Amino acid sequence: MQWTFSLRLRGWFWIAWVLLVIILASWSWFGKNGFLTARALRRQREALEQENRSLRAQNARMREEIRMFQRDPRFTEWILRDRLGMLGEGERLYVFQD
């Protein structure tokens, strides 16, 4: 009788052990600080780093443009004419329609 009791107890022990392992594995994958959350945060960080690189490049281009505005009056005139559509003193704009 004692032998069957220990086998039954051993069976319950293994069932409890397997359940505990399943619960801990699930928690490590799907929990608040689990693998899936870490993977999502890693992707978010990579996207932010890419955006940061893009913004740094844009800032460098804008700094160069500011330097050109400050040093080269021809550049300023080109920007005013090209981007803003302004005309020089005494100039006229003729628009022809097809």
trRosetta pair geometry for C-beta under 8 A, 3 or more apart (Angstrom, degrees):
i j d omega theta_ij theta_ji phi_ij phi_ji
1 4 6.2 -57 -155 35 34 105
1 5 6.6 35 150 -20 65 107
2 5 5.6 -54 -151 34 36 115
2 6 6.5 33 154 -17 67 103
3 6 6.1 -55 -150 35 30 107
3 7 6.6 30 151 -17 63 106
4 7 5.5 -53 -148 37 36 113
4 8 6.2 38 153 -20 67 105
5 8 5.7 -55 -148 38 30 111
5 9 6.2 31 152 -18 65 107
6 9 5.5 -50 -142 39 34 113
6 10 6.1 38 154 -22 65 105
7 10 5.6 -52 -144 36 30 113
7 11 6.4 36 152 -22 62 103
8 11 5.6 -50 -151 32 31 114
8 12 6.7 30 152 -15 63 103
9 12 5.8 -54 -151 37 33 109
9 13 6.3 40 149 -25 65 104
10 13 5.4 -49 -148 31 34 117
10 14 6.6 31 154 -17 64 102
11 14 6.0 -56 -151 36 31 107
11 15 6.5 31 152 -18 65 106
12 15 5.5 -53 -145 37 35 113
12 16 6.2 35 155 -18 67 105
13 16 5.9 -57 -150 38 28 110
13 17 6.2 30 151 -22 64 108
14 17 5.4 -51 -142 36 33 115
14 18 6.3 33 157 -18 66 104
15 18 5.9 -54 -147 37 29 108
15 19 6.3 29 154 -17 63 108
16 19 5.7 -56 -147 39 31 112
16 20 6.3 34 154 -22 65 106
17 20 5.7 -54 -149 34 29 112
17 21 6.5 28 153 -17 63 105
18 21 5.7 -54 -148 37 32 111
18 22 6.3 33 153 -19 65 106
19 22 5.7 -55 -146 37 31 112
19 23 6.2 31 155 -19 66 106
20 23 5.8 -54 -146 37 30 111
20 24 6.3 25 157 -14 65 108
21 24 5.9 -57 -144 41 29 107
21 25 6.1 29 157 -19 65 109
22 25 5.8 -55 -143 38 28 110
22 26 6.2 28 157 -18 63 108
23 26 5.8 -56 -147 38 28 110
23 27 6.3 28 155 -19 64 108
24 27 5.6 -53 -144 37 31 112
24 28 6.3 29 157 -19 65 106
25 28 5.8 -56 -147 37 30 108
25 29 6.5 20 156 -11 64 110
26 29 6.0 -65 -148 42 30 104
26 30 5.7 -26 175 28 70 113
26 31 7.8 104 125 -41 60 87
27 30 7.0 -74 -120 58 19 75
27 31 4.3 36 -176 -51 64 126
27 34 6.8 -158 151 -85 42 116
28 31 6.4 -5 -78 15 15 117
28 34 5.5 129 161 -130 29 90
28 35 6.4 46 143 -22 75 97
29 34 5.1 34 125 -179 12 131
29 35 5.0 -30 -125 33 53 112
29 36 6.2 56 171 -18 66 99
30 34 5.3 18 36 51 10 173
30 36 6.2 20 -104 19 49 131
31 34 4.1 127 48 -47 68 107
31 37 7.6 -74 91 0 53 130
32 37 6.6 26 164 -42 32 166
33 37 6.1 -105 -134 73 22 141
33 38 7.3 50 179 -53 59 95
34 37 5.3 99 56 13 66 102
34 38 7.0 -123 110 -4 36 94
35 38 5.6 -58 -148 38 31 112
35 39 6.2 31 155 -21 67 106
36 39 5.7 -51 -146 35 32 112
36 40 6.5 32 154 -18 64 104
37 40 5.8 -54 -148 37 32 110
37 41 6.3 30 153 -17 65 107
38 41 5.7 -55 -146 39 31 111
38 42 6.3 36 153 -24 65 105
39 42 5.6 -50 -147 32 32 114
39 43 6.6 31 153 -17 63 102
40 43 5.8 -54 -151 36 33 110
40 44 6.4 33 151 -19 65 106
41 44 5.5 -52 -146 37 34 113
41 45 6.3 38 153 -22 66 104
42 45 5.7 -51 -148 34 31 113
42 46 6.5 31 153 -19 63 104
43 46 5.7 -53 -149 36 33 112
43 47 6.5 33 153 -18 65 104
44 47 5.7 -55 -150 36 32 111
44 48 6.4 30 152 -17 65 107
45 48 5.7 -57 -148 39 31 110
45 49 6.3 33 153 -21 66 105
46 49 5.6 -51 -145 35 32 112
46 50 6.5 34 154 -19 63 103
47 50 5.7 -53 -151 35 32 112
47 51 6.4 32 151 -17 64 106
48 51 5.5 -52 -146 38 34 112
48 52 6.2 41 151 -24 65 104
49 52 5.4 -50 -147 33 33 116
49 53 6.6 35 153 -20 64 100
50 53 5.8 -50 -151 33 33 110
50 54 6.5 33 151 -18 64 106
51 54 5.6 -54 -149 37 33 114
51 55 6.3 32 153 -17 67 106
52 55 5.8 -56 -146 38 30 109
52 56 6.3 33 154 -21 64 105
53 56 5.7 -54 -149 34 31 113
53 57 6.5 30 154 -17 64 104
54 57 5.9 -55 -152 35 31 110
54 58 6.4 30 150 -18 65 107
55 58 5.4 -52 -145 38 35 113
55 59 6.3 40 153 -22 66 103
56 59 5.6 -51 -148 34 32 114
56 60 6.6 34 152 -21 63 102
57 60 5.7 -51 -151 32 33 112
57 61 6.6 33 151 -17 64 103
58 61 5.7 -53 -151 36 34 111
58 62 6.3 31 152 -17 66 107
59 62 5.7 -57 -146 39 32 110
59 63 6.3 36 154 -23 66 103
60 63 5.7 -50 -148 32 31 113
60 64 6.6 31 153 -18 63 104
61 64 5.8 -56 -153 36 32 111
61 65 6.4 33 150 -20 65 106
62 65 5.4 -51 -147 36 35 114
62 66 6.4 40 152 -22 65 100
63 66 5.6 -51 -151 33 33 113
63 67 6.5 35 150 -19 64 103
64 67 5.6 -51 -151 35 34 113
64 68 6.4 36 150 -20 65 104
65 68 5.5 -52 -149 35 34 113
65 69 6.5 40 150 -22 65 101
66 69 5.6 -50 -151 32 34 114
66 70 6.4 28 153 -16 65 107
67 70 5.8 -60 -149 39 31 108
67 71 6.0 1 163 2 68 117
68 71 6.4 -72 -134 50 26 93
68 72 5.2 -36 -168 36 69 116
68 75 4.4 -103 159 144 106 169
69 72 7.6 -52 -84 52 9 73
69 75 6.5 -115 -81 103 41 116
69 76 5.5 88 -140 -83 67 94
69 79 7.5 -25 -96 12 94 154
71 75 8.0 38 74 26 70 133
72 75 4.0 67 96 3 113 111
72 76 7.0 171 99 -10 64 81
73 76 5.4 -50 -151 36 43 115
73 77 6.3 45 151 -20 70 103
74 77 5.6 -52 -148 37 34 112
74 78 6.3 37 152 -22 65 105
75 78 5.6 -53 -147 35 32 113
75 79 6.4 32 154 -19 65 103
76 79 5.8 -54 -149 35 31 110
76 80 6.3 30 154 -18 65 107
77 80 5.7 -55 -147 37 31 111
77 81 6.3 23 157 -13 66 109
77 88 7.6 20 -154 -84 113 105
78 81 6.0 -60 -145 41 28 105
78 82 5.6 10 165 -6 68 118
79 82 6.2 -62 -128 47 23 99
79 83 5.3 -17 -171 21 66 119
79 84 7.2 48 140 -1 68 102
80 83 7.4 -45 -97 52 10 84
80 84 5.2 -43 -155 46 47 123
80 86 4.5 -44 163 47 94 128
81 84 7.4 9 -25 56 6 79
81 85 7.3 36 -170 -120 37 15
81 86 6.0 -90 -88 64 44 72
81 87 7.5 74 -116 -96 85 33
81 88 7.7 -15 -83 -40 113 85
87 91 4.3 -146 177 83 107 115
87 92 7.3 57 -169 -92 157 11
87 93 5.8 -126 -75 -41 136 105
88 91 4.5 79 59 -10 78 129
